[in-house]
Amino acid sequence: MPTPTDSPLAAHRRALNRVCSLAVAVVTLGLSACSSLPTIVPDLARPATTPVQLEGARGPLSAARSRAVLDGLASRGQATSIFDRHLALEEAIVGSPLTTGNEVRLLQNGPATYQAMFAAIAAARDHINMETYILEDDEVGERFAQALIAKQNEGVQVNLIRDSAGTLGTPAAFFERLSASGIKLLEFNPLNPLLTRKAWTLNQRDHRKLLIVDGRVAFLGGVNISSVYSGGSFGQGTRAYSGGLAAWRDTDLQVQGPVVAELQKLFLAAWASQKGEPLAEKNWFPPAERAGTQVVRAIGSSPEEPYSLIYATLLSAIGSAETSVHLTNAYFAPDPQLLAALEAAAARGVDVKLILPGATDSWLVFHAGRGYFERLLKAGVKLYERRGVILHSKTALVDGVWATVGSTNLDWRSFLHNHELNAVVLGAEFGAQVQAMFERDLAASDPITLEQWQRRGLAPRVKELFARAWEYWL
């Protein structure tokens, strides 16, 4: 039977690692300077005194109204200081507004995500903006191609950003057919230097997954466009797609409300930064409408910035945690700052739990992360490995009220080299949904104990040492 590393996404990851190995050969002498991430600026330990101001459908809320909304969120959750100590600093770090009046729908696994996406695409009337790392020429990719071409033929302008490395295995004919229909295509950081439109940045990849329809509804998270997501990851159907491989466990969000405008800004900025051809004038920013009650912030990270905005706010949230830090992540190769934040939280008595893959499509990242298990277990961090699936989710829940879902992994590639996208959702209502999802994954995971881990053999230890030598590039 095929192994998880036989999957199409695994081929992309291996191809990217081969590409990056060329860069390793060039900069080997400088690797000693890359032994750790830069210290996050601004100082995350400083007190945040600036009041948090929320934005709604009609613009910024007053300071009093903003405080009332945050107090309402805090009163419905468990005791935590995250609203007081973290949010103002997060706002200063990120710069994007904290918006209220949003509706957020948690989407678990590919089938639910694709169903919601196709419904939104079918209802499009003005434009569709899509950004993805992987777009396979398979059954799922063909369904998306047909849906997008159909809308383009109806006069709905479709604009698509696809990463050059992530779509390396997709035939050129697939994209030529999209382009021939009038869809505007942009290849992000072409691997071929002759095709580049700006400075050639081989190692910088677009790992974002974003779909925006008519500026009113958006999808983001970890789901790529590939048939590996055809099966569910709980119970029946876990080996539903061709090849008999384990299903991919992933998480996305569907959002409506004022936050969609912030996601639209990120897409248009990415198009402009890659010097894509001018886009047709469309109603990118329709009048904002209140769609629900959720408080949401969109966070985009780019290696052109001094530090990863998502990484900075995650560290700050963990540092502000008082009761719990529950992380689920596909690729775990932490740097010293993240390790220290997790250890410090556990030392404060915070319930720190990580659900990580039990099987993976990336051998190097898998073993690089395992090299830190003993240190984390000794610090009181609880570790679990998800069984029966390929875990691809990237979620975090702090104190039951600060949640984030997106494309960002807990590895050096996401924090240093990739363009990433996450949404932060505040409040106990959505936090309870994420916690329920976490508990469901936890029930399908195997705990890792310190005694068990210390008994592992020589072979896995050698793999961990080898993999950690490469973690900066993973």
QUIDAPE-V264726 format. One record per pair of residues at least 12 apart in sequence whose C-alpha atoms are under 8 Angstrom apart, sorted by the first residue. I is the first residue (numbers start at 1). J is the second residue. If there is no record, write none. Layout:
# QUIDAPE-V264726
i = <I	I>
j = <J	J>
This chain:
# QUIDAPE-V264726
i = <1	2	2	2	3	4	4	4	4	4	4	5	5	5	5	6	7	7	7	8	9	9	10	10	12	12	12	12	12	13	13	13	14	15	16	16	17	17	19	19	20	20	20	23	23	24	34	35	36	36	37	37	37	37	38	40	40	41	42	44	44	47	47	48	48	48	48	49	50	51	51	52	52	52	52	52	53	53	53	53	54	54	54	54	54	55	55	55	55	55	56	56	56	56	56	57	57	57	57	57	57	57	57	58	70	73	73	73	74	74	74	76	76	77	77	77	77	78	78	78	78	79	80	80	80	80	81	81	81	82	82	82	82	82	82	85	86	86	86	90	90	93	93	93	94	94	94	94	96	96	96	96	97	97	98	98	98	98	99	99	99	99	99	100	100	100	100	100	100	101	101	101	101	101	101	101	101	101	102	102	102	102	102	102	102	102	102	102	102	102	103	103	103	103	103	103	103	104	104	104	104	104	104	105	105	105	106	106	106	106	106	106	107	107	107	107	108	108	108	108	109	109	109	109	109	109	109	109	109	110	110	110	110	110	110	110	110	110	111	111	111	111	113	113	116	117	117	118	118	120	120	121	121	121	121	122	122	124	124	124	124	125	125	126	126	126	126	126	126	126	127	127	127	127	127	127	127	127	127	127	128	128	128	128	128	128	128	128	129	129	129	129	129	129	129	129	130	130	130	130	130	130	130	130	131	131	131	131	131	131	131	131	132	132	132	132	132	132	132	132	132	132	133	133	133	133	133	133	133	133	133	133	134	134	134	134	134	134	134	135	135	135	135	135	135	135	136	136	136	136	136	136	137	137	137	137	138	138	139	139	140	140	140	140	141	141	141	145	149	149	149	152	152	152	153	153	157	157	157	158	158	158	159	159	159	160	160	160	160	161	161	161	161	161	162	162	162	162	162	163	163	163	163	163	163	163	164	164	164	164	164	164	165	165	165	184	186	186	188	188	188	189	189	189	189	189	190	197	197	198	198	203	204	204	204	204	205	205	205	206	206	206	207	207	207	207	207	208	208	208	208	208	208	208	209	209	209	209	209	209	212	212	212	214	214	214	215	215	215	215	215	215	215	216	216	216	216	216	217	217	217	217	217	218	218	218	218	218	219	219	219	219	220	220	220	220	220	220	220	220	221	221	221	221	221	221	221	221	221	222	222	222	222	222	222	222	222	222	223	223	223	227	228	228	228	229	229	229	229	230	231	231	232	232	232	233	233	233	233	233	238	238	246	246	246	247	247	247	248	248	248	248	249	249	249	249	249	250	250	250	250	251	251	251	251	251	251	252	252	253	256	256	257	257	257	257	257	258	258	258	259	259	259	261	261	262	263	264	264	266	294	294	294	294	295	295	295	296	296	296	296	297	297	297	298	298	298	298	299	299	299	299	300	300	300	300	301	301	301	301	302	302	302	302	303	303	303	303	303	307	307	308	308	310	310	310	310	311	315	315	315	317	317	318	318	318	318	319	319	319	321	321	321	321	322	322	322	322	322	323	323	323	323	323	324	324	324	324	324	324	324	325	325	325	325	325	325	325	325	326	326	326	326	326	326	326	326	327	327	327	327	327	327	327	328	328	328	328	328	328	328	328	329	329	329	329	329	329	329	329	329	329	329	330	330	330	330	330	330	330	330	330	331	331	331	331	331	331	331	331	331	332	332	332	332	332	332	332	332	333	333	333	333	333	333	333	333	334	334	334	334	335	335	339	342	342	343	343	343	343	346	346	346	347	347	351	352	352	352	353	353	353	353	354	354	354	354	355	355	355	355	355	355	355	356	356	356	356	356	357	357	357	357	357	358	358	358	358	358	358	358	359	359	359	359	359	359	360	360	361	364	364	364	364	364	365	365	365	365	367	367	367	367	367	368	368	368	368	368	368	368	369	369	370	371	371	371	371	373	374	374	374	377	377	378	382	382	383	383	383	384	384	384	384	384	385	385	385	385	386	386	386	386	386	387	387	387	394	394	394	394	397	397	397	400	400	400	400	400	401	401	401	401	401	401	402	402	402	402	402	403	403	403	403	403	403	404	404	404	404	405	405	405	406	406	406	406	407	407	407	408	408	408	411	411	412	412	412	412	413	413	413>
j = <244	243	244	245	245	245	246	359	360	361	390	360	361	362	363	361	228	245	361	228	134	361	361	362	165	166	167	168	169	166	361	362	362	165	165	166	473	474	202	203	202	203	473	202	203	473	472	472	335	336	335	336	337	416	307	307	312	307	93	89	316	85	89	85	86	88	89	88	88	63	88	66	67	87	88	91	66	67	97	98	66	97	98	99	100	97	98	99	100	258	99	100	101	258	290	100	101	257	258	287	288	289	290	288	83	426	427	428	401	427	428	427	428	400	401	427	428	399	400	401	428	322	321	322	323	399	320	321	322	317	320	321	322	399	402	320	316	317	320	313	316	309	312	313	299	309	310	313	262	297	298	299	297	298	295	296	297	298	258	259	295	296	297	258	259	293	294	295	296	257	258	289	290	291	292	293	294	295	255	256	257	258	259	290	291	292	293	294	295	296	255	256	257	291	292	293	294	253	254	255	256	292	294	253	254	255	251	252	253	254	433	434	251	252	253	254	249	250	251	252	223	229	232	233	248	249	250	251	252	223	229	230	231	232	248	249	250	251	229	230	231	232	223	252	254	211	219	144	147	213	217	147	148	151	213	147	151	151	156	213	214	156	214	155	156	157	213	214	282	283	156	157	158	159	213	214	215	282	283	284	156	157	158	159	211	212	213	214	158	159	160	210	211	212	213	267	158	159	160	161	209	210	211	212	160	161	162	208	209	210	211	267	161	162	163	206	207	208	209	210	224	225	162	163	165	166	167	206	207	208	209	224	162	163	166	167	224	225	226	162	166	167	170	224	225	226	167	169	170	225	226	227	170	171	174	226	226	227	226	227	225	226	227	230	225	226	227	178	178	181	183	181	182	183	181	182	182	183	280	182	183	184	183	184	185	183	184	185	186	185	186	187	188	271	185	186	187	188	206	187	188	189	190	205	206	207	187	188	189	190	191	205	190	191	205	279	271	276	205	206	274	201	202	204	205	274	202	274	275	274	275	417	303	417	418	419	417	418	419	418	419	420	407	418	419	420	421	220	221	222	407	419	420	421	221	222	223	224	407	421	260	263	264	283	284	286	260	261	264	283	284	285	286	256	257	260	261	286	254	255	256	257	260	254	255	256	260	263	252	253	254	255	252	253	254	406	407	421	422	423	251	252	253	394	405	406	407	421	422	250	251	252	392	393	394	406	407	408	250	251	252	241	241	247	248	241	247	248	249	247	247	248	247	248	249	247	248	249	388	389	388	389	388	389	390	388	389	390	389	390	391	392	389	390	391	392	393	391	392	393	394	392	393	394	395	405	406	405	406	405	291	292	288	289	290	291	292	288	289	290	296	297	298	285	288	298	298	284	285	300	425	426	427	430	425	426	427	423	424	425	426	423	424	425	421	422	423	424	421	422	423	424	419	420	421	422	418	419	420	421	417	418	419	420	415	416	417	418	419	415	416	415	416	408	415	421	422	415	337	338	341	398	402	341	342	345	398	341	344	345	345	350	398	399	345	348	349	350	399	349	350	351	398	399	350	351	352	397	398	399	400	350	351	352	353	396	397	398	399	351	352	353	354	396	397	398	438	353	354	355	394	395	396	397	354	355	356	393	394	395	396	438	354	355	356	357	391	392	393	394	395	409	410	356	357	360	391	392	393	394	409	410	356	357	365	366	369	392	409	410	411	356	365	366	368	369	409	410	411	365	366	368	369	410	411	412	471	369	410	411	412	411	412	376	376	381	376	379	380	381	379	380	381	379	380	381	380	381	382	381	382	383	384	381	382	383	384	383	384	385	386	441	442	445	383	384	385	386	391	385	386	387	390	391	385	386	387	388	389	390	391	386	387	388	389	390	391	390	391	390	467	468	470	471	474	411	467	471	474	460	463	464	467	468	463	464	465	466	467	468	471	464	468	464	461	464	465	468	453	450	453	454	449	450	450	447	448	447	448	449	442	445	446	447	448	445	446	447	448	441	442	444	445	446	444	445	446	406	407	408	409	431	434	435	427	428	431	432	435	426	427	428	429	430	431	424	425	426	427	431	424	425	426	430	431	434	422	423	424	425	422	423	424	420	421	422	423	420	421	422	420	421	422	471	474	471	472	473	474	472	473	474>
